[in-house]
Amino acid sequence: MTVQMLDATISQMRLNGKRAVISGGGSGIGRATAIIFAREGASVAIVGRRKDRLDITASMVRAQGGRCHIIQGDVSLSADVKRVAKESVKALGGVDILFNNAGVHRFGSVEDTEEDLWDNITNINLKGTYLMSQHLIGVMKKNGGVIINNSSTLGLKPVPNTAAYSAAKAGVISLTKSMALELAKDKIRVNCICPGVVDTPIHSEQSPEFMEEMAAYHPLGRIGTPEDVAYAALYLASDEANWITGVIMPVDGGISCT
C-alpha cells in the first residue's frame, strides 16, 4: 500500500518549527503522519524496526522538502527506547510532539492466544507507548508539548477473538487519561486517537471479502485511510487543540456509535 501525497499547497504550517517523534513510522498511519507533519513545518524523527520501510517514508518526506530523521528500534525493548530517545533529542534538538503509533494486531480467542503472542501484542501496543512516553517526558517538560497515543475502537468496544489486542488498546486509553492528569502541570497535553478499520499493512493478511464487510460495517460506508487518522493527529498536535487534553477521539467512520 502506498500513501497518497496530497497537494502541498494546502499546508498552513500549523507545526512550523515543531519537533516530532513518530513511532511505527515505516508504513500506514505513521508514514502518512510523518508526511503531513513535515508538510506542516515540523522536523520529524521516525522510529521503527525495519529500516527499509523507514527509508521509504523518509524519501517521501524529503521529496516534498521536509526534514526527516530515521531511528531504528523496537519500542517494546527498554534498551532500544532509551537509545531512540537520546538519538531523537540529538537529531531534533528537542521534542515537542510524540506520536505513539507503533502497533501490531492478531486475531485469536482467549483459549487459542498463546502467552508469547499475548506478550508480543501487549508489549508493542501498550508497553511501547509507556516506554516511549517515559523516556521522552523529561525533555518535553522543558517547554511543554503534546503526546498522542494511538489506540483503537476495539479498546472502546471489543469484539470476539480480539482479547489481547482489545485489552492492550484499552490500556492505552487508561494510560492516556492518567498521563493527561499527571502531566497537565508540565504543560504537556496527552490525547488518544481510536481508529476504526484503516487500510494499512496491519490488515494485509485479510481477504478482500473481509475488508468489504468491514467497509459496510462502518456507517460512512468505507474503511479509513491513513490520512484520515493523520489529520486527526495533526489537529491534536497543533495549537488549535491547545485546551484539549485527556480526550479519547474515535476516528472511525461512526463505528463506535453502532
C-alpha positions as CSV (number, residue, x, y, z in Angstrom):
1,M,0.0,0.0,0.0
2,T,1.2,3.5,-0.8
3,V,0.3,6.7,0.9
4,Q,-1.2,9.3,-1.4
5,M,0.7,12.6,-1.2
6,L,-1.8,15.4,-1.1
7,D,-1.2,18.8,-2.7
8,A,1.4,20.6,-0.6
9,T,-0.3,23.9,-1.3
10,I,-2.9,23.1,1.4
11,S,-0.3,23.4,4.1
12,Q,-1.0,26.0,6.7
13,M,2.3,25.4,8.6
14,R,0.5,24.6,11.7
15,L,3.5,22.8,13.1
16,N,6.1,25.3,12.0
17,G,9.3,24.9,14.0
18,K,8.0,21.9,16.0
19,R,10.0,18.7,16.5
20,A,8.0,15.4,16.3
21,V,8.9,11.8,17.1
22,I,6.6,9.2,15.4
23,S,6.8,5.5,16.2
24,G,5.7,3.0,13.7
25,G,6.8,5.5,11.0
26,G,7.7,2.9,8.3
27,S,4.2,2.4,6.9
28,G,0.5,3.2,7.2
29,I,-0.7,5.8,9.7
30,G,2.9,6.5,10.9
31,R,4.0,7.2,7.3
32,A,1.1,9.4,6.5
33,T,1.6,11.3,9.7
34,A,5.3,11.9,9.1
35,I,4.4,13.3,5.6
36,I,1.7,15.6,6.8
37,F,3.5,16.8,9.9
38,A,6.6,17.6,7.8
39,R,4.4,19.4,5.3
40,E,3.0,21.5,8.1
41,G,6.5,22.6,9.1
42,A,7.7,20.0,11.7
43,S,11.0,18.3,11.7
44,V,10.3,14.6,12.2
45,A,12.1,11.6,13.5
46,I,10.5,8.3,12.5
47,V,11.0,5.1,14.6
48,G,10.6,1.5,13.5
49,R,12.1,-1.9,13.4
50,R,12.5,-2.1,9.6
51,K,15.0,0.3,8.1
52,D,13.8,-0.4,4.5
53,R,10.4,0.9,5.4
54,L,11.7,3.9,7.2
55,D,13.9,4.7,4.2
56,I,10.8,4.8,2.0
57,T,9.0,7.1,4.4
58,A,12.0,9.4,4.7
59,S,12.3,9.7,0.9
60,M,8.7,10.6,0.7
61,V,9.0,13.3,3.3
62,R,12.2,14.7,1.8
63,A,10.7,14.7,-1.7
64,Q,8.3,17.4,-0.6
65,G,11.2,19.4,1.1
66,G,10.6,18.1,4.6
67,R,13.1,17.2,7.3
68,C,13.2,13.6,8.4
69,H,15.5,11.5,10.6
70,I,15.5,7.7,10.7
71,I,15.9,5.9,14.1
72,Q,15.7,2.1,14.0
73,G,14.5,0.5,17.2
74,D,11.9,-1.7,18.9
75,V,9.5,0.2,21.2
76,S,8.9,-2.9,23.3
77,L,12.5,-3.1,24.4
78,S,13.7,-0.7,27.1
79,A,17.3,-0.5,26.0
80,D,16.1,0.3,22.4
81,V,13.8,3.0,23.7
82,K,16.5,4.6,25.8
83,R,18.7,4.8,22.7
84,V,15.8,6.0,20.5
85,A,15.0,8.8,22.9
86,K,18.6,10.0,23.1
87,E,19.0,9.9,19.3
88,S,15.7,11.7,18.8
89,V,16.8,14.6,21.0
90,K,20.2,14.7,19.4
91,A,18.7,14.7,15.9
92,L,15.9,17.2,16.5
93,G,17.4,19.3,19.2
94,G,14.5,18.6,21.5
95,V,11.0,17.1,21.2
96,D,7.7,18.9,21.1
97,I,5.4,16.2,19.8
98,L,5.4,12.4,20.4
99,F,3.0,10.2,18.4
100,N,2.9,6.7,19.9
101,N,1.7,4.9,16.8
102,A,3.6,1.6,16.7
103,G,1.2,-1.3,17.0
104,V,0.5,-4.9,16.0
105,H,-2.7,-6.8,15.7
106,R,-3.5,-10.5,15.6
107,F,-6.9,-12.2,15.9
108,G,-7.4,-15.0,18.4
109,S,-9.7,-16.3,21.2
110,V,-8.6,-16.3,24.8
111,E,-8.2,-20.1,24.6
112,D,-6.1,-20.0,21.4
113,T,-3.9,-17.0,22.2
114,E,-0.6,-18.3,23.4
115,E,1.3,-16.5,26.1
116,D,4.1,-15.4,23.6
117,L,1.5,-13.8,21.3
118,W,-0.2,-12.1,24.2
119,D,3.2,-10.7,25.3
120,N,4.0,-9.5,21.8
121,I,0.7,-7.7,21.4
122,T,0.7,-6.1,24.8
123,N,4.4,-5.2,24.7
124,I,4.3,-3.3,21.5
125,N,0.9,-1.7,21.8
126,L,0.8,-0.8,25.5
127,K,4.3,-1.2,26.9
128,G,5.8,0.5,23.9
129,T,3.6,3.5,24.4
130,Y,4.5,3.6,28.1
131,L,8.3,3.3,27.4
132,M,8.4,5.9,24.7
133,S,6.5,8.4,26.8
134,Q,8.6,7.6,29.9
135,H,11.9,8.3,28.2
136,L,10.8,11.5,26.4
137,I,8.7,13.2,29.0
138,G,11.8,14.6,30.7
139,V,12.9,16.6,27.7
140,M,9.3,17.7,26.9
141,K,8.9,19.2,30.4
142,K,11.3,22.0,29.5
143,N,8.9,23.7,27.1
144,G,5.7,21.7,27.3
145,G,4.4,19.6,24.4
146,V,1.9,17.1,23.1
147,I,1.7,13.3,23.3
148,I,-0.7,11.5,21.1
149,N,-1.4,7.8,21.7
150,N,-2.9,5.6,19.0
151,S,-5.4,3.2,20.4
152,S,-8.4,1.6,18.6
153,T,-12.1,1.4,18.6
154,L,-11.5,-2.1,19.9
155,G,-10.2,-0.5,23.0
156,L,-13.6,1.1,23.4
157,K,-15.8,-1.7,22.0
158,P,-14.2,-5.1,21.9
159,V,-15.4,-7.9,19.5
160,P,-14.8,-11.6,19.8
161,N,-11.4,-13.0,19.1
162,T,-9.5,-9.8,19.8
163,A,-8.9,-10.2,23.5
164,A,-5.2,-9.4,23.6
165,Y,-5.4,-6.5,21.2
166,S,-8.5,-5.1,22.8
167,A,-7.0,-5.3,26.3
168,A,-3.8,-3.6,25.2
169,K,-5.7,-0.8,23.4
170,A,-8.0,-0.3,26.4
171,G,-4.8,0.0,28.5
172,V,-3.6,2.7,26.1
173,I,-6.8,4.6,26.7
174,S,-6.5,4.5,30.5
175,L,-2.8,5.3,30.2
176,T,-3.7,8.4,28.2
177,K,-6.1,9.7,30.8
178,S,-3.6,9.1,33.7
179,M,-0.8,10.8,31.8
180,A,-3.1,13.7,30.9
181,L,-3.8,14.4,34.6
182,E,-0.2,13.8,35.7
183,L,1.4,16.0,33.0
184,A,-1.0,18.9,32.8
185,K,1.1,20.8,35.4
186,D,4.0,20.5,33.0
187,K,2.0,21.9,30.1
188,I,2.1,18.6,28.3
189,R,-1.2,17.7,26.6
190,V,-1.9,13.9,26.2
191,N,-4.7,12.7,23.9
192,C,-5.7,9.4,22.3
193,I,-7.0,8.5,18.8
194,C,-9.2,5.4,18.4
195,P,-9.2,4.5,14.7
196,G,-11.7,2.1,13.1
197,V,-10.5,-0.3,10.4
198,V,-7.9,1.5,8.3
199,D,-6.3,0.4,5.1
200,T,-2.8,-0.3,6.4
201,P,-0.3,-3.2,6.3
202,I,-1.7,-4.4,9.7
203,H,-4.7,-5.8,7.7
204,S,-2.6,-7.1,4.7
205,E,-3.4,-10.7,5.5
206,Q,-7.2,-10.1,5.4
207,S,-9.2,-11.2,2.4
208,P,-10.9,-8.6,0.1
209,E,-14.2,-10.0,1.2
210,F,-13.4,-9.3,4.8
211,M,-12.3,-5.7,4.0
212,E,-15.6,-5.2,2.0
213,E,-17.5,-6.5,5.0
214,M,-15.7,-4.1,7.3
215,A,-16.4,-1.2,5.0
216,A,-20.1,-1.9,5.1
217,Y,-19.9,-2.2,8.9
218,H,-18.8,1.5,9.2
219,P,-21.8,3.9,9.0
220,L,-19.9,6.1,6.5
221,G,-19.6,3.1,4.2
222,R,-15.9,2.7,3.9
223,I,-12.8,1.8,5.8
224,G,-10.4,4.6,6.8
225,T,-7.3,5.8,5.1
226,P,-4.0,6.5,6.9
227,E,-4.5,10.2,6.1
228,D,-7.9,10.2,7.9
229,V,-6.1,9.4,11.1
230,A,-3.0,11.5,10.4
231,Y,-5.1,14.6,10.0
232,A,-6.7,13.9,13.4
233,A,-3.2,13.6,14.9
234,L,-2.3,16.9,13.2
235,Y,-5.2,18.7,14.8
236,L,-4.3,17.3,18.3
237,A,-0.7,18.2,17.8
238,S,-1.4,21.8,16.7
239,D,-2.1,24.9,18.8
240,E,-5.7,24.7,17.6
241,A,-6.1,22.0,20.3
242,N,-4.3,24.0,23.0
243,W,-7.1,23.4,25.5
244,I,-7.6,19.8,24.8
245,T,-6.1,17.1,27.0
246,G,-7.3,13.6,28.1
247,V,-9.5,13.3,25.1
248,I,-10.3,9.9,23.6
249,M,-11.1,10.7,19.9
250,P,-12.7,8.0,17.7
251,V,-11.7,8.4,14.1
252,D,-13.8,5.5,12.8
253,G,-16.5,6.4,10.3
254,G,-19.1,6.2,13.0
255,I,-18.4,2.6,14.0
256,S,-18.2,3.4,17.7
257,C,-21.8,4.6,17.6
258,T,-23.2,1.2,16.5
